[in-house]
Amino acid sequence: MANERQRARCRERLERLGESTLDRESLQREAIQELQSVIGFDRWCWPLADPDTLLPLSGLAEHDYGPALPRALELEFSGQDFAAKNVIARRTSSTGSLSVETGGDLARSPRWDEVMRPVGIGDVATAACRDALGCWGWIEAYRDHGDRRFDDDELELLADVGRSVAGALRRTSTGVHEGATEAISTGVLILGPNLHVVTSTAAARSWIDALPAAGLFALWGILPPVAYPVATLCRSPETASHAHALERTVDGRWVMVEASPLDGDDGGQVVLTLRGATPAETYDHLCLAYAFTRRERDVVAALTLGLDTRAVAERLSISRHTVQDHLKAVFDKTGVHSRRALLATFNAAA
């Protein structure tokens, strides 16, 4: 068990890591290695988050229940489980554990009892990677069955780490289209009551093949993870409006994943659609990820309409000098150096 000095040094190292320019995967793996050396755990999962709907997207993981992931996500987002990631992301405390949430009786958690216990997982600790602009992912650590449970100091450290790396996750969530790619039309899948695929269109399969780790999930005979919480939430009247998530393909395009109950069907079937995200959907996400102020968003929106500096100034009732000041701030945040490059960044994301 780490002492306070070791935990403090861990915090310092991870704060520096969160300020680094590492790519997202390198950052995640270095953070996990640091946490493993201080807290002590072998298995883990680190999905990214849609900051709008607080649903998990693609990510990294080292655990033993991969083929059972659909069932774990269905149980977690059913509203009947403990320490669900979307719940932790919304509350004041940005961390939680199954041992605390269940009062020490892990079997009260359906996903632990059905999915995690059979592979020897004991306690589960989850920390939201959250900053002032939103939640950008979750660190989920697993202790082996029979090991001691996560204590308050370890949960506090996880919460601090989640805050330290949140900004880095946000900055790497912008996405850049790497080049011309054949357009994909809207794809449709019908999922049965158990969320297995009943039928699908060719376009749906094309979108699925374009998502991260598609080959691995295909070997397991499952869809990319984002499909399951979306499909689960659409079945509940209380959460149906949140039954969508914005995911990024491996080539930088954005796909909107949506679900709704099949019309006229009482058997629990779900229609899952995958489509190219609209400019408005990607615009909102990018403005959030780049931490634009309200006025910076206004300036960029005006530029995407093709307005020049004078027209932007007139539209926003500000001076041309002020427009240029906002534009300089936008360039600094996005890392581009011209209006053309800025517009290409936003157009490429759509």
C-alpha positions as YAML, in Angstrom:
chain: A
units: angstrom
residues:
- id: 1
  name: MET
  ca: [0.00, 0.00, 0.00]
- id: 2
  name: ALA
  ca: [1.43, 3.36, -1.04]
- id: 3
  name: ASN
  ca: [2.08, 6.07, 1.53]
- id: 4
  name: GLU
  ca: [1.10, 9.73, 1.23]
- id: 5
  name: ARG
  ca: [4.50, 10.74, -0.16]
- id: 6
  name: GLN
  ca: [4.25, 8.15, -2.94]
- id: 7
  name: ARG
  ca: [0.74, 9.27, -3.79]
- id: 8
  name: ALA
  ca: [1.85, 12.92, -3.89]
- id: 9
  name: ARG
  ca: [4.70, 12.09, -6.27]
- id: 10
  name: CYS
  ca: [2.26, 10.15, -8.43]
- id: 11
  name: ARG
  ca: [-0.02, 13.19, -8.59]
- id: 12
  name: GLU
  ca: [2.88, 15.41, -9.62]
- id: 13
  name: ARG
  ca: [4.03, 13.06, -12.36]
- id: 14
  name: LEU
  ca: [0.53, 12.68, -13.76]
- id: 15
  name: GLU
  ca: [-0.08, 16.42, -13.69]
- id: 16
  name: ARG
  ca: [3.01, 16.84, -15.87]
- id: 17
  name: LEU
  ca: [1.79, 14.03, -18.09]
- id: 18
  name: GLY
  ca: [-1.54, 15.79, -18.51]
- id: 19
  name: GLU
  ca: [0.29, 18.90, -19.74]
- id: 20
  name: SER
  ca: [2.43, 16.97, -22.21]
- id: 21
  name: THR
  ca: [1.99, 16.72, -25.97]
- id: 22
  name: LEU
  ca: [1.86, 12.92, -26.04]
- id: 23
  name: ASP
  ca: [-0.68, 11.27, -28.30]
- id: 24
  name: ARG
  ca: [-3.74, 9.96, -26.49]
- id: 25
  name: GLU
  ca: [-2.81, 6.27, -26.39]
- id: 26
  name: SER
  ca: [0.70, 6.94, -25.11]
- id: 27
  name: LEU
  ca: [-0.71, 9.23, -22.44]
- id: 28
  name: GLN
  ca: [-3.24, 6.63, -21.34]
- id: 29
  name: ARG
  ca: [-0.72, 3.82, -21.14]
- id: 30
  name: GLU
  ca: [1.84, 5.90, -19.22]
- id: 31
  name: ALA
  ca: [-0.85, 7.04, -16.77]
- id: 32
  name: ILE
  ca: [-2.00, 3.46, -16.21]
- id: 33
  name: GLN
  ca: [1.54, 2.26, -15.58]
- id: 34
  name: GLU
  ca: [2.06, 5.01, -13.02]
- id: 35
  name: LEU
  ca: [-1.21, 4.20, -11.27]
- id: 36
  name: GLN
  ca: [-0.49, 0.48, -11.25]
- id: 37
  name: SER
  ca: [2.84, 1.07, -9.52]
- id: 38
  name: VAL
  ca: [1.24, 3.19, -6.78]
- id: 39
  name: ILE
  ca: [-2.27, 1.77, -6.33]
- id: 40
  name: GLY
  ca: [-1.81, -1.80, -7.47]
- id: 41
  name: PHE
  ca: [-4.08, -3.46, -10.05]
- id: 42
  name: ASP
  ca: [-3.54, -5.54, -13.18]
- id: 43
  name: ARG
  ca: [-6.75, -5.27, -15.19]
- id: 44
  name: TRP
  ca: [-8.23, -1.99, -16.36]
- id: 45
  name: CYS
  ca: [-10.39, -0.24, -18.93]
- id: 46
  name: TRP
  ca: [-10.19, 3.36, -20.20]
- id: 47
  name: PRO
  ca: [-12.99, 4.32, -22.61]
- id: 48
  name: LEU
  ca: [-13.39, 7.82, -23.98]
- id: 49
  name: ALA
  ca: [-16.66, 9.69, -23.47]
- id: 50
  name: ASP
  ca: [-19.15, 11.61, -25.55]
- id: 51
  name: PRO
  ca: [-19.28, 14.78, -23.41]
- id: 52
  name: ASP
  ca: [-22.82, 15.52, -24.59]
- id: 53
  name: THR
  ca: [-24.52, 12.24, -23.68]
- id: 54
  name: LEU
  ca: [-21.88, 10.85, -21.26]
- id: 55
  name: LEU
  ca: [-21.79, 7.50, -23.05]
- id: 56
  name: PRO
  ca: [-18.58, 5.47, -23.45]
- id: 57
  name: LEU
  ca: [-16.86, 5.33, -26.83]
- id: 58
  name: SER
  ca: [-13.77, 3.46, -28.00]
- id: 59
  name: GLY
  ca: [-10.74, 3.25, -25.76]
- id: 60
  name: LEU
  ca: [-8.08, 0.96, -24.35]
- id: 61
  name: ALA
  ca: [-8.49, -2.03, -22.06]
- id: 62
  name: GLU
  ca: [-6.71, -4.99, -20.52]
- id: 63
  name: HIS
  ca: [-9.24, -7.34, -18.94]
- id: 64
  name: ASP
  ca: [-10.72, -10.80, -19.46]
- id: 65
  name: TYR
  ca: [-14.38, -10.28, -20.28]
- id: 66
  name: GLY
  ca: [-14.14, -8.88, -23.82]
- id: 67
  name: PRO
  ca: [-16.75, -11.15, -25.46]
- id: 68
  name: ALA
  ca: [-19.13, -10.40, -22.57]
- id: 69
  name: LEU
  ca: [-18.66, -6.63, -22.92]
- id: 70
  name: PRO
  ca: [-22.11, -6.12, -24.53]
- id: 71
  name: ARG
  ca: [-23.83, -7.68, -21.54]
- id: 72
  name: ALA
  ca: [-21.70, -5.70, -19.08]
- id: 73
  name: LEU
  ca: [-22.61, -2.43, -20.80]
- id: 74
  name: GLU
  ca: [-26.27, -3.37, -21.07]
- id: 75
  name: LEU
  ca: [-26.43, -4.06, -17.33]
- id: 76
  name: GLU
  ca: [-24.40, -0.96, -16.42]
- id: 77
  name: PHE
  ca: [-26.63, 1.42, -18.39]
- id: 78
  name: SER
  ca: [-29.93, -0.25, -17.52]
- id: 79
  name: GLY
  ca: [-30.39, 2.09, -14.55]
- id: 80
  name: GLN
  ca: [-30.37, -0.83, -12.12]
- id: 81
  name: ASP
  ca: [-26.64, -1.12, -11.47]
- id: 82
  name: PHE
  ca: [-24.15, 0.62, -9.18]
- id: 83
  name: ALA
  ca: [-21.35, 3.08, -9.99]
- id: 84
  name: ALA
  ca: [-22.34, 3.42, -13.65]
- id: 85
  name: LYS
  ca: [-19.94, 5.61, -15.58]
- id: 86
  name: ASN
  ca: [-22.57, 8.11, -16.73]
- id: 87
  name: VAL
  ca: [-23.77, 8.54, -13.14]
- id: 88
  name: ILE
  ca: [-20.25, 9.11, -11.80]
- id: 89
  name: ALA
  ca: [-19.63, 11.68, -14.54]
- id: 90
  name: ARG
  ca: [-22.60, 13.78, -13.39]
- id: 91
  name: ARG
  ca: [-22.18, 13.89, -9.65]
- id: 92
  name: THR
  ca: [-20.00, 16.08, -7.47]
- id: 93
  name: SER
  ca: [-17.61, 13.30, -6.57]
- id: 94
  name: SER
  ca: [-15.87, 12.17, -9.76]
- id: 95
  name: THR
  ca: [-15.00, 8.68, -8.54]
- id: 96
  name: GLY
  ca: [-16.65, 5.62, -7.05]
- id: 97
  name: SER
  ca: [-16.18, 1.92, -6.39]
- id: 98
  name: LEU
  ca: [-18.48, -1.06, -6.41]
- id: 99
  name: SER
  ca: [-17.50, -2.00, -2.86]
- id: 100
  name: VAL
  ca: [-18.58, 1.41, -1.54]
- id: 101
  name: GLU
  ca: [-21.68, 1.73, -3.73]
- id: 102
  name: THR
  ca: [-22.94, -1.76, -2.84]
- id: 103
  name: GLY
  ca: [-22.17, -1.45, 0.86]
- id: 104
  name: GLY
  ca: [-19.56, -4.19, 0.56]
- id: 105
  name: ASP
  ca: [-21.88, -6.71, -1.12]
- id: 106
  name: LEU
  ca: [-20.53, -6.79, -4.68]
- id: 107
  name: ALA
  ca: [-23.17, -9.33, -5.74]
- id: 108
  name: ARG
  ca: [-25.75, -6.53, -5.58]
- id: 109
  name: SER
  ca: [-24.21, -5.28, -8.84]
- id: 110
  name: PRO
  ca: [-25.75, -7.23, -11.74]
- id: 111
  name: ARG
  ca: [-22.78, -6.65, -14.07]
- id: 112
  name: TRP
  ca: [-20.28, -7.74, -11.43]
- id: 113
  name: ASP
  ca: [-22.26, -10.83, -10.52]
- id: 114
  name: GLU
  ca: [-22.92, -11.94, -14.09]
- id: 115
  name: VAL
  ca: [-19.84, -10.75, -16.00]
- id: 116
  name: MET
  ca: [-16.96, -9.82, -13.71]
- id: 117
  name: ARG
  ca: [-17.12, -12.38, -10.94]
- id: 118
  name: PRO
  ca: [-16.74, -15.33, -13.38]
- id: 119
  name: VAL
  ca: [-13.35, -13.99, -14.55]
- id: 120
  name: GLY
  ca: [-12.05, -13.38, -11.04]
- id: 121
  name: ILE
  ca: [-12.56, -9.63, -10.76]
- id: 122
  name: GLY
  ca: [-13.18, -8.26, -7.29]
- id: 123
  name: ASP
  ca: [-13.61, -4.59, -6.55]
- id: 124
  name: VAL
  ca: [-13.97, -2.03, -9.36]
- id: 125
  name: ALA
  ca: [-12.93, 1.63, -9.04]
- id: 126
  name: THR
  ca: [-14.01, 4.23, -11.60]
- id: 127
  name: ALA
  ca: [-12.84, 7.82, -12.03]
- id: 128
  name: ALA
  ca: [-14.32, 10.32, -14.47]
- id: 129
  name: CYS
  ca: [-11.75, 12.26, -16.50]
- id: 130
  name: ARG
  ca: [-13.57, 15.55, -16.15]
- id: 131
  name: ASP
  ca: [-12.65, 19.21, -16.49]
- id: 132
  name: ALA
  ca: [-14.70, 22.41, -16.48]
- id: 133
  name: LEU
  ca: [-15.88, 21.73, -20.04]
- id: 134
  name: GLY
  ca: [-17.10, 18.17, -19.60]
- id: 135
  name: CYS
  ca: [-16.27, 14.50, -19.12]
- id: 136
  name: TRP
  ca: [-13.85, 13.02, -21.68]
- id: 137
  name: GLY
  ca: [-13.42, 9.46, -20.44]
- id: 138
  name: TRP
  ca: [-13.20, 7.14, -17.45]
- id: 139
  name: ILE
  ca: [-10.39, 5.23, -15.79]
- id: 140
  name: GLU
  ca: [-11.73, 1.91, -14.53]
- id: 141
  name: ALA
  ca: [-9.41, -0.25, -12.41]
- id: 142
  name: TYR
  ca: [-10.10, -3.85, -11.34]
- id: 143
  name: ARG
  ca: [-8.79, -5.64, -8.28]
- id: 144
  name: ASP
  ca: [-8.66, -9.43, -8.33]
- id: 145
  name: HIS
  ca: [-11.18, -11.41, -6.31]
- id: 146
  name: GLY
  ca: [-9.76, -11.90, -2.83]
- id: 147
  name: ASP
  ca: [-7.59, -8.79, -2.98]
- id: 148
  name: ARG
  ca: [-8.28, -5.89, -0.67]
- id: 149
  name: ARG
  ca: [-10.82, -3.34, -1.90]
- id: 150
  name: PHE
  ca: [-9.99, 0.18, -3.06]
- id: 151
  name: ASP
  ca: [-9.73, 2.52, -0.06]
- id: 152
  name: ASP
  ca: [-10.57, 6.21, 0.25]
- id: 153
  name: ASP
  ca: [-7.00, 7.39, -0.37]
- id: 154
  name: GLU
  ca: [-6.79, 5.38, -3.59]
- id: 155
  name: LEU
  ca: [-10.14, 6.65, -4.81]
- id: 156
  name: GLU
  ca: [-9.07, 10.21, -4.04]
- id: 157
  name: LEU
  ca: [-5.87, 9.69, -6.02]
- id: 158
  name: LEU
  ca: [-7.85, 8.30, -8.97]
- id: 159
  name: ALA
  ca: [-10.12, 11.34, -8.86]
- id: 160
  name: ASP
  ca: [-7.12, 13.69, -8.89]
- id: 161
  name: VAL
  ca: [-5.58, 11.82, -11.81]
- id: 162
  name: GLY
  ca: [-8.85, 11.95, -13.74]
- id: 163
  name: ARG
  ca: [-8.86, 15.73, -13.36]
- id: 164
  name: SER
  ca: [-5.18, 15.99, -14.33]
- id: 165
  name: VAL
  ca: [-5.52, 14.14, -17.65]
- id: 166
  name: ALA
  ca: [-8.99, 15.37, -18.63]
- id: 167
  name: GLY
  ca: [-7.70, 18.38, -20.51]
- id: 168
  name: ALA
  ca: [-5.27, 16.25, -22.51]
- id: 169
  name: LEU
  ca: [-8.07, 13.85, -23.47]
- id: 170
  name: ARG
  ca: [-10.21, 16.79, -24.51]
- id: 171
  name: ARG
  ca: [-7.47, 18.28, -26.68]
- id: 172
  name: THR
  ca: [-6.88, 14.96, -28.45]
- id: 173
  name: SER
  ca: [-10.59, 14.46, -29.16]
- id: 174
  name: THR
  ca: [-10.70, 16.95, -32.03]
- id: 175
  name: GLY
  ca: [-9.89, 14.53, -34.83]
- id: 176
  name: VAL
  ca: [-8.49, 15.28, -38.27]
- id: 177
  name: HIS
  ca: [-9.64, 13.70, -41.51]
- id: 178
  name: GLU
  ca: [-6.58, 12.12, -43.11]
- id: 179
  name: GLY
  ca: [-7.70, 12.39, -46.72]
- id: 180
  name: ALA
  ca: [-10.40, 11.65, -49.25]
- id: 181
  name: THR
  ca: [-12.42, 8.64, -48.22]
- id: 182
  name: GLU
  ca: [-15.37, 7.13, -49.99]
- id: 183
  name: ALA
  ca: [-18.58, 8.46, -48.50]
- id: 184
  name: ILE
  ca: [-20.73, 6.04, -46.51]
- id: 185
  name: SER
  ca: [-24.49, 6.37, -46.50]
- id: 186
  name: THR
  ca: [-26.62, 5.88, -43.41]
- id: 187
  name: GLY
  ca: [-26.37, 2.34, -42.10]
- id: 188
  name: VAL
  ca: [-29.06, 0.44, -40.22]
- id: 189
  name: LEU
  ca: [-28.94, -2.58, -37.92]
- id: 190
  name: ILE
  ca: [-31.80, -4.38, -36.20]
- id: 191
  name: LEU
  ca: [-30.84, -5.68, -32.77]
- id: 192
  name: GLY
  ca: [-32.83, -8.33, -30.99]
- id: 193
  name: PRO
  ca: [-33.91, -8.22, -27.32]
- id: 194
  name: ASN
  ca: [-30.51, -9.57, -26.31]
- id: 195
  name: LEU
  ca: [-28.82, -6.89, -28.46]
- id: 196
  name: HIS
  ca: [-27.50, -9.43, -30.95]
- id: 197
  name: VAL
  ca: [-27.60, -8.36, -34.60]
- id: 198
  name: VAL
  ca: [-30.70, -9.65, -36.38]
- id: 199
  name: THR
  ca: [-29.94, -8.01, -39.71]
- id: 200
  name: SER
  ca: [-27.87, -5.13, -41.05]
- id: 201
  name: THR
  ca: [-27.26, -3.11, -44.19]
- id: 202
  name: ALA
  ca: [-23.99, -2.97, -46.11]
- id: 203
  name: ALA
  ca: [-23.56, 0.68, -45.10]
- id: 204
  name: ALA
  ca: [-23.84, -0.24, -41.42]
- id: 205
  name: ARG
  ca: [-21.12, -2.83, -41.84]
- id: 206
  name: SER
  ca: [-18.94, -0.25, -43.58]
- id: 207
  name: TRP
  ca: [-19.30, 2.18, -40.67]
- id: 208
  name: ILE
  ca: [-18.57, -0.58, -38.17]
- id: 209
  name: ASP
  ca: [-15.42, -1.58, -40.06]
- id: 210
  name: ALA
  ca: [-14.26, 2.05, -39.88]
- id: 211
  name: LEU
  ca: [-14.49, 2.25, -36.07]
- id: 212
  name: PRO
  ca: [-11.51, 1.60, -33.75]
- id: 213
  name: ALA
  ca: [-10.59, -2.03, -33.02]
- id: 214
  name: ALA
  ca: [-13.28, -3.27, -35.42]
- id: 215
  name: GLY
  ca: [-11.29, -6.40, -36.23]
- id: 216
  name: LEU
  ca: [-10.99, -7.45, -32.59]
- id: 217
  name: PHE
  ca: [-14.70, -6.95, -31.93]
- id: 218
  name: ALA
  ca: [-15.53, -8.91, -35.08]
- id: 219
  name: LEU
  ca: [-13.44, -11.82, -33.79]
- id: 220
  name: TRP
  ca: [-15.48, -11.74, -30.59]
- id: 221
  name: GLY
  ca: [-18.69, -11.57, -32.61]
- id: 222
  name: ILE
  ca: [-19.79, -8.25, -31.10]
- id: 223
  name: LEU
  ca: [-20.34, -4.68, -32.27]
- id: 224
  name: PRO
  ca: [-18.09, -1.77, -31.25]
- id: 225
  name: PRO
  ca: [-18.86, -0.96, -27.58]
- id: 226
  name: VAL
  ca: [-20.63, 2.35, -28.27]
- id: 227
  name: ALA
  ca: [-23.59, 0.45, -29.73]
- id: 228
  name: TYR
  ca: [-24.66, -1.19, -26.48]
- id: 229
  name: PRO
  ca: [-25.24, 1.70, -24.06]
- id: 230
  name: VAL
  ca: [-26.99, 3.60, -26.88]
- id: 231
  name: ALA
  ca: [-29.27, 0.64, -27.59]
- id: 232
  name: THR
  ca: [-29.92, 0.08, -23.88]
- id: 233
  name: LEU
  ca: [-30.87, 3.69, -23.14]
- id: 234
  name: CYS
  ca: [-33.36, 3.92, -26.02]
- id: 235
  name: ARG
  ca: [-35.57, 1.32, -24.31]
- id: 236
  name: SER
  ca: [-36.21, 3.58, -21.31]
- id: 237
  name: PRO
  ca: [-38.58, 6.59, -21.58]
- id: 238
  name: GLU
  ca: [-36.42, 8.43, -19.04]
- id: 239
  name: THR
  ca: [-33.21, 8.13, -21.06]
- id: 240
  name: ALA
  ca: [-34.41, 7.72, -24.66]
- id: 241
  name: SER
  ca: [-33.40, 11.30, -25.53]
- id: 242
  name: HIS
  ca: [-29.79, 10.41, -24.67]
- id: 243
  name: ALA
  ca: [-29.74, 7.36, -26.96]
- id: 244
  name: HIS
  ca: [-27.03, 8.66, -29.27]
- id: 245
  name: ALA
  ca: [-23.29, 9.18, -29.24]
- id: 246
  name: LEU
  ca: [-20.75, 10.89, -31.45]
- id: 247
  name: GLU
  ca: [-17.88, 8.53, -32.25]
- id: 248
  name: ARG
  ca: [-14.76, 8.98, -34.36]
- id: 249
  name: THR
  ca: [-13.61, 6.57, -37.06]
- id: 250
  name: VAL
  ca: [-10.01, 5.48, -37.47]
- id: 251
  name: ASP
  ca: [-9.54, 7.95, -40.36]
- id: 252
  name: GLY
  ca: [-10.86, 10.90, -38.37]
- id: 253
  name: ARG
  ca: [-14.44, 11.13, -39.63]
- id: 254
  name: TRP
  ca: [-17.31, 11.48, -37.20]
- id: 255
  name: VAL
  ca: [-20.22, 9.07, -37.05]
- id: 256
  name: MET
  ca: [-23.43, 9.60, -35.10]
- id: 257
  name: VAL
  ca: [-24.71, 6.39, -33.53]
- id: 258
  name: GLU
  ca: [-28.43, 6.50, -32.68]
- id: 259
  name: ALA
  ca: [-30.98, 3.99, -31.46]
- id: 260
  name: SER
  ca: [-34.75, 3.74, -31.11]
- id: 261
  name: PRO
  ca: [-37.23, 0.92, -30.46]
- id: 262
  name: LEU
  ca: [-38.50, -0.75, -33.62]
- id: 263
  name: ASP
  ca: [-41.93, 0.73, -34.46]
- id: 264
  name: GLY
  ca: [-44.78, -1.66, -33.84]
- id: 265
  name: ASP
  ca: [-42.54, -4.26, -32.22]
- id: 266
  name: ASP
  ca: [-43.26, -5.44, -28.68]
- id: 267
  name: GLY
  ca: [-40.40, -7.90, -28.58]
- id: 268
  name: GLY
  ca: [-37.71, -5.45, -27.56]
- id: 269
  name: GLN
  ca: [-36.02, -5.06, -30.94]
- id: 270
  name: VAL
  ca: [-33.95, -1.92, -31.50]
- id: 271
  name: VAL
  ca: [-33.10, 0.02, -34.65]
- id: 272
  name: LEU
  ca: [-29.48, 1.18, -34.54]
- id: 273
  name: THR
  ca: [-28.40, 3.72, -37.15]
- id: 274
  name: LEU
  ca: [-24.92, 4.95, -38.03]
- id: 275
  name: ARG
  ca: [-24.58, 8.08, -40.14]
- id: 276
  name: GLY
  ca: [-22.13, 10.81, -40.91]
- id: 277
  name: ALA
  ca: [-22.43, 13.51, -38.26]
- id: 278
  name: THR
  ca: [-23.88, 16.83, -39.39]
- id: 279
  name: PRO
  ca: [-21.74, 20.00, -39.45]
- id: 280
  name: ALA
  ca: [-23.69, 21.35, -36.48]
- id: 281
  name: GLU
  ca: [-22.98, 18.21, -34.43]
- id: 282
  name: THR
  ca: [-19.25, 18.23, -35.14]
- id: 283
  name: TYR
  ca: [-19.07, 22.02, -34.77]
- id: 284
  name: ASP
  ca: [-20.43, 21.91, -31.23]
- id: 285
  name: HIS
  ca: [-18.06, 19.12, -30.26]
- id: 286
  name: LEU
  ca: [-14.98, 20.83, -31.71]
- id: 287
  name: CYS
  ca: [-15.80, 24.17, -30.10]
- id: 288
  name: LEU
  ca: [-16.05, 22.41, -26.76]
- id: 289
  name: ALA
  ca: [-12.88, 20.39, -27.30]
- id: 290
  name: TYR
  ca: [-10.91, 23.48, -28.30]
- id: 291
  name: ALA
  ca: [-12.32, 25.40, -25.31]
- id: 292
  name: PHE
  ca: [-13.60, 28.27, -27.42]
- id: 293
  name: THR
  ca: [-15.26, 31.14, -25.61]
- id: 294
  name: ARG
  ca: [-18.78, 32.14, -26.67]
- id: 295
  name: ARG
  ca: [-17.45, 34.99, -28.80]
- id: 296
  name: GLU
  ca: [-14.79, 32.79, -30.38]
- id: 297
  name: ARG
  ca: [-17.53, 30.34, -31.35]
- id: 298
  name: ASP
  ca: [-19.47, 33.22, -32.91]
- id: 299
  name: VAL
  ca: [-16.48, 34.32, -34.96]
- id: 300
  name: VAL
  ca: [-15.75, 30.80, -36.23]
- id: 301
  name: ALA
  ca: [-19.42, 30.27, -37.07]
- id: 302
  name: ALA
  ca: [-19.40, 33.47, -39.12]
- id: 303
  name: LEU
  ca: [-16.24, 32.43, -40.94]
- id: 304
  name: THR
  ca: [-17.76, 29.07, -41.88]
- id: 305
  name: LEU
  ca: [-20.50, 31.06, -43.64]
- id: 306
  name: GLY
  ca: [-17.85, 32.60, -45.87]
- id: 307
  name: LEU
  ca: [-17.83, 36.07, -44.27]
- id: 308
  name: ASP
  ca: [-14.73, 38.26, -44.35]
- id: 309
  name: THR
  ca: [-13.44, 40.32, -41.41]
- id: 310
  name: ARG
  ca: [-15.62, 43.31, -42.16]
- id: 311
  name: ALA
  ca: [-18.76, 41.22, -42.51]
- id: 312
  name: VAL
  ca: [-17.96, 39.29, -39.33]
- id: 313
  name: ALA
  ca: [-17.52, 42.56, -37.44]
- id: 314
  name: GLU
  ca: [-20.83, 43.90, -38.72]
- id: 315
  name: ARG
  ca: [-22.65, 40.65, -37.98]
- id: 316
  name: LEU
  ca: [-21.37, 40.55, -34.38]
- id: 317
  name: SER
  ca: [-21.40, 44.31, -33.77]
- id: 318
  name: ILE
  ca: [-17.75, 44.39, -32.83]
- id: 319
  name: SER
  ca: [-14.71, 46.09, -34.35]
- id: 320
  name: ARG
  ca: [-12.48, 44.50, -36.98]
- id: 321
  name: HIS
  ca: [-9.62, 44.69, -34.50]
- id: 322
  name: THR
  ca: [-11.66, 42.66, -32.01]
- id: 323
  name: VAL
  ca: [-12.43, 40.09, -34.72]
- id: 324
  name: GLN
  ca: [-8.70, 39.74, -35.36]
- id: 325
  name: ASP
  ca: [-8.01, 39.34, -31.63]
- id: 326
  name: HIS
  ca: [-10.58, 36.55, -31.37]
- id: 327
  name: LEU
  ca: [-9.21, 34.92, -34.49]
- id: 328
  name: LYS
  ca: [-5.68, 34.94, -33.09]
- id: 329
  name: ALA
  ca: [-6.96, 33.20, -29.95]
- id: 330
  name: VAL
  ca: [-8.74, 30.63, -32.12]
- id: 331
  name: PHE
  ca: [-5.55, 29.98, -34.10]
- id: 332
  name: ASP
  ca: [-3.60, 29.49, -30.87]
- id: 333
  name: LYS
  ca: [-6.14, 26.98, -29.56]
- id: 334
  name: THR
  ca: [-6.46, 24.99, -32.78]
- id: 335
  name: GLY
  ca: [-2.80, 25.12, -33.81]
- id: 336
  name: VAL
  ca: [-3.54, 26.46, -37.29]
- id: 337
  name: HIS
  ca: [-2.15, 29.64, -38.83]
- id: 338
  name: SER
  ca: [-4.63, 30.72, -41.48]
- id: 339
  name: ARG
  ca: [-8.35, 31.04, -42.04]
- id: 340
  name: ARG
  ca: [-8.12, 28.50, -44.81]
- id: 341
  name: ALA
  ca: [-6.56, 25.92, -42.49]
- id: 342
  name: LEU
  ca: [-9.13, 26.73, -39.80]
- id: 343
  name: LEU
  ca: [-12.05, 26.18, -42.16]
- id: 344
  name: ALA
  ca: [-10.42, 22.99, -43.46]
- id: 345
  name: THR
  ca: [-10.22, 21.72, -39.87]
- id: 346
  name: PHE
  ca: [-13.93, 22.24, -39.29]
- id: 347
  name: ASN
  ca: [-15.03, 21.09, -42.72]
- id: 348
  name: ALA
  ca: [-12.92, 17.95, -42.53]
- id: 349
  name: ALA
  ca: [-14.54, 16.93, -39.26]
- id: 350
  name: ALA
  ca: [-18.04, 16.90, -40.77]
...
